[in-house]
Amino acid sequence: MLNCAAIDAGLESPGTIDSARLHQSHICFLVRSGIKLSALADIVGRLAPVELTQYGHLSPPSQGLPAEDIDTVHPVLKGPAEQPLYHWCLE
């Protein structure tokens, strides 16, 4: 089903889209939005300390925000195709 959605959306290399990549993209979006790294687990599940360190470099320089202060819905799920796509951040 996921591959069908990727093909229908016209994504490049739809065969490379899987649930792990979607999960990773969502985490990158949240971190770039300024969420406190300590609040990530409440939304995306437990992350190993080494993963948090890897994602930490995506954090904006300002103080982290609580989850309730940011929009946690990935922009791709919101609407028009004109929405910017977030590329995979950790390859």
C-alpha positions in Angstrom: 0.0 0.0 0.0 2.8 2.4 0.9 4.6 1.8 -2.4 1.3 2.4 -4.3 0.9 5.7 -2.6 4.5 6.6 -3.4 4.0 5.7 -7.1 0.6 7.5 -7.3 2.3 10.6 -5.8 4.9 10.6 -8.5 7.8 10.4 -6.1 11.3 9.7 -7.4 12.4 6.1 -6.6 9.1 5.0 -5.0 10.6 1.6 -4.2 12.9 3.2 -1.7 10.0 4.6 0.4 9.2 2.5 3.4 7.9 3.0 6.9 11.4 3.5 8.4 12.1 6.3 5.9 8.7 8.0 6.7 9.4 7.7 10.4 12.8 9.2 9.9 11.4 12.0 7.8 8.8 12.8 10.5 11.5 12.9 13.1 13.6 15.3 11.0 10.6 17.5 10.5 9.9 17.7 14.2 13.5 18.4 15.1 13.8 21.1 12.5 10.6 22.6 13.8 12.3 23.1 17.1 10.9 20.4 19.3 12.8 19.5 22.5 14.7 16.4 21.8 13.4 15.1 25.2 9.8 15.4 23.9 10.4 13.3 20.7 9.8 10.0 22.4 6.2 11.0 23.3 5.4 11.4 19.6 7.7 9.0 17.7 8.6 6.4 20.3 11.8 5.7 22.1 15.1 6.7 20.4 18.5 5.5 21.4 20.9 8.2 22.7 23.1 7.9 19.7 20.0 8.6 17.4 19.1 11.7 19.5 22.7 12.9 19.0 22.5 12.4 15.3 19.2 14.2 15.0 20.4 17.0 17.3 22.4 18.6 14.6 19.1 19.5 12.9 17.9 21.5 15.9 17.6 25.2 15.4 20.0 27.2 17.6 17.1 28.5 19.8 15.8 26.7 22.9 13.7 23.6 22.2 10.0 23.9 22.3 7.5 21.6 24.0 5.5 19.4 21.6 2.3 21.3 22.3 3.9 24.5 20.9 4.7 23.1 17.5 2.7 21.6 14.7 3.5 17.9 14.8 1.7 16.9 11.6 4.1 16.5 8.7 3.3 19.0 6.0 3.1 16.3 3.3 0.0 15.1 5.1 -1.7 18.5 5.1 -2.7 19.2 1.6 -1.6 20.5 -1.8 1.3 19.1 -3.6 2.9 22.5 -3.5 3.9 21.8 0.1 7.7 21.5 0.3 8.9 18.0 0.7 11.4 17.2 3.4 14.2 15.1 2.1 15.7 12.3 4.1 18.1 13.8 6.6 20.2 10.8 7.7 21.5 8.6 5.0 
